Amino acid sequence: MTSPRKVIVTCAVTGAIHTPSMSPHLPVTAEQIANSAVEAAQAGAAVLHVHARHPDSGKPDQSVEGFAPILAELGARTDAVVNITTGGSPFMLVDERVQPARHYRPELASLNMGSFNFGLFPMLDRFQHFEQSWEREALEKSRDLIFRNTFQDIEYVLKACQEHGTRFEFECYDSGHLYNLAHFVDKGAVQPPFFIQTIFGILGGNGTHPDDVLHMKRTADRLFGESYIWSVLGTGRSQMTIAEISIRNGGSVRVGLEDSLWSGKGKLAVSNAEQVAMACGLVREAGCEPATPEEAREMLALKGRSAVNF
């Protein structure tokens, strides 16, 4: 019998988009983030996509020190692949955003593949009460926000991280970002297999229609052939719908409270593990199996846990 196809389930634990006032279940402190990540791994996530936050305000924190207690816990408590963000917050410039990945030398780091308008302000229609002044301010300011990821910025992150063997989750918010990645492939700046995370539902990027999802898949197929692993993340209520489209079309998935606070219509997810369990259920319903951390390492050609700096 043919073995079931392995699907990489990534969990994005806290991110920088949602604010603490939006959900009591969003992890904010280092202890909360680490505990939630470990629970997600136990539920079936092979990859943990990690951000840090200031413990008092919940504001995104891209300092080396902010990541230290989180990574120490993850290193001691789980064998999941740790993926450190270089996206940080869209309000940060690249030198700040790259510091944790450059210092801790993870197996995997995220890398945004192009600049675009990053509109978070529609969430002001759904959320009215904010405990911290920075929360409303950040959403309002996104009306005039360009998430800067120039070719120079991308080259900077590549050079900062590749010398220690870190590979990348290439985050692509529209088809132009796939062509940007193809440019770096043509230059020989990155090597296969390419882990391509296509993103749907951020205002300024791809929409959430199934045609948008399959268009990104067709474009990536044409540009990268069999040299890449396709994954998707859908934001908000589209999260599981888009996950299922990917699974049914040979792809992998990313879920987590960074991307959606919900587990159903009008129902806040109580944990990252809840969303991971839902995604793993979709994987098994499709006749596939969630990849283990070691299987994910092999699929992505990662250097292994022993070579990281945490």
N, C-alpha and C positions, 0 to 999 in steps of 0.2 A: 504493500500500500504506500501511496505517496504521503510523505509527512505534511502536516498542515503548514501553510505559509506563516512565517513569523512576522508579526506587526510590532513595530516599536511604538510604545505608548510613552509619551513625554508628559510630565506634569510641570506646569509653570505656576509656582507656588504662591507668589504675591504680586510681582510686577511693580509697575509705577503708574498705572492708569487709574485703577480704582482707588478710592480714598477710604480711610477707616470708617467714616460716618455712613458709608453706603451699606456696610454689612458688619454685624458683630462677629462674623466668622472669618473675616479677612485677617490672616496672621500679620502681626506688626513687629513685635519684639523678636530678638534673635532666638529666644527659646521657643516662641510660638512658631516661627518660620521653620526651625529645625524639626520640631515635633511634627508639624503638619507635613513636611517633606518626607520624613521617615514613614509616617502613616501612609502616604501616597505610594511609596515604594513597596510597602507591605501589601497594598491593594493591587499592585501589578505594574506600576510605572518603572520602566527600565532606565529612564533619563529624568533627572530633576533639574529644571531650569530655574536658576536662583538669582534673586534680587535681594537687597537689604533695605531696611528702613530705619529711620531714627526712632528709637523706642518710645519717646514721649509724644511726638507729634504725628508719627506715621509717615512723614515725608520721605521720599526716596533718598537713599544714602549710598553713594557710590565710592565711599572711602574704603581703603584697604582694611582699616580697623573695623569698619562696620560689618564686613564679611567674616572677620576672624572667628567669632564665636559660633556662627552658623556652620562654617566649613569644618571646624573642629568637631562639632557634634556629628555632622554627616560622615566625616571620615571615620569616626569611631563606631557609628551605629548602623550603617547601611553600605552595601556594595554597589548601589545604583550609580550610574554615570552621573557626575555632577557637571552641569553646563552653566558656566558663569556668564552673565549678560555683559556685552559691551555696548548695548543700547542704553542701559541706565534709564534715564528719563529724557524725553525729547527736548527738554529745556536745557540739557547739558551739552557741552562741546566734547569732542572726541577724546581729548587728552584726559579729561576727568573720567569719562566713561570706560576707558581701557585699563585703568589702574589695577582693579582687582584681578582681572584675567592675566595681565602681565606679571603680577606679583605671585599669584598662586598657581600658575601654569596648569590649568585644568586639562582634562582629556578633551573637553569640548567647550567652545564659547560661541555665543550668538554673534552674528555679524549682519547688520542691516545693509542691503545692497542698493540703496538709492535714497535720494532726498525726495520729500513729498509733503504736501499739506497734511497736518495731523490734527483732525478736528475732534476734540473731546467734548466740546460745549453742548452737543445735543443731550448729554446726560443731565444737564441742568433742568430739562423738562421732566425728568423722572425722579430726581432727588432734590429736595427743598431745604433740608436741615443739615447744616455742617457744623461740627464741633470745633474745628480748627479753621482759622482764617485763610490759611494757604490753600485749602481744598477748593472753595468756590473761586478763588483768584486763579488757580491753575486752570480750571475748566474754562473760565472766561477768557484767559489769555490765549487759549488754543484757537480762538477765532483768527489770530494773526500769527500762527505758529508754523514754521517750516522745520520739519525734522531733518536736520542737516546730516547727510551721509554722502559727501562728494567722493569722486574718484580718489582724491588725495586722502580723505579720511579713511576710506576703505584700505588703501595701500598702507596707511599708518598702522591700522589694527592688524593687518596681515603680518607686517614686519615685526610688530611688537610681540605677537603671540606665537608665530610659527617657529621661531628659533628654539623653542622649548617643546616642540612637537604637538602643540595644541591644534586640533582640527576644529571645523566650524559647522554650526547650524546656520545656513545662509537664509536669512529672512527676506522674503520677496513679497511686497505688498501690491505689485502690479506686474504686468508682463514685461515692462521696460526693465525691471530689476533682474529678470531672468537674462535679458540681453546684456546687462551690466556684468553679471556673473560669467556669461559666455566670453566677454571681453577678457576677463582675468584668466579664464581657462585657456584662451588662445595665446595669451602672453606666457603661459606656463607658470603663473603665479600661484595657482592652486591645483591640487592633484585629486583624481577620483579615488574612492567614491565620494560624490558630492551629496551632502545631506541638505536637501532643499525644503524649507518650511514655507509654504505658500499661505498667505494670511488674508482673511476675508472679514469685512464688516467694519473696518476703521474708515471713518469719513475722510476721503482724500485718497483712498486706495481701492482695492477690489470690492465689488459688491458681494452679496451672499446668494445670488441666484445659482442654481446648479450649473447653468451654462458658464458662469464666471469660473467655477471650480474646474470644470472639464477643459475650458480654454487654457487655463494655466497648465494643466496636465499635458495637453496636446503640445503646447509650446515647449515645455521642458523636455518632452519626448523627442521633439525635433532637434532641439539644441544639444541634448546630452545623451540621447540614446539610452543604453543600458548602464551608463556610468553614474547614475544617481539613485538615491533613495528619496521618494516623494513623501512628504508629510503635510498635513493641513492643520490650521487652527481657525475655528470660526468664533467670532466674538458674540457675546450676549446670547440671545435665544437661538441663534443659528449654530451654536457650538456642536451639539450632538448630530444635527442634521448633516452638517458638512463633514463631521467625522465619519458618519455612515457612508456618505458618497465616496470618501477616500478609501475606506476599507473595502468597499464593493468594487473598487477600480484599481486595486493593487497597491494602495498606499498605506502610510502610517498616520498616526494622529497625535495631536497635542491638546490636552485639556488643562484645567486648573483655574484657580480663582484670579490669576492675572488676566485671563481672557474672558471669563464669564463668572458672575456671582450666583448663577442660577442652576437649579437641578430640574426644573420643570416650570410650567407657566405660573408665575406669581409665587414661586417657592424658592427661597434662598437656599443654596447649597450649604450644608452645615460643616463641610470640610472639603479639602482637596481630594481626600480618599474617596468620598462619595462620587465625585465626578470620574475619578480613575476607574472605580468599580463599574460605573455605567459604561465607560468606553470599553473596558475589557469584556463586558457583556456583549456589546456590539461586535467586537472582534470574534468572539466564540460563536455567536449566532451566524456569522458569515463563514464558519468552518475553518477559521484561522486560530492562531494562538498568540497571546502576548509574548513578545521576546523577553527573555531574561536579560539582566544586565550583561552577562558574558556574551550572550548571543548578539546583543546590540553592539558591543565592542567589536565583535568580529565583523558584523555587517558594515560598520562605519570605519573600520580599520583604525581604531583608537590605540593609543600607546599603553593604556592600562593604568590602574589605580596607583601602582607603586611609583610611577614617574611624576606624580603631581606634588605640589609644594604645600600640602595641608594634610 
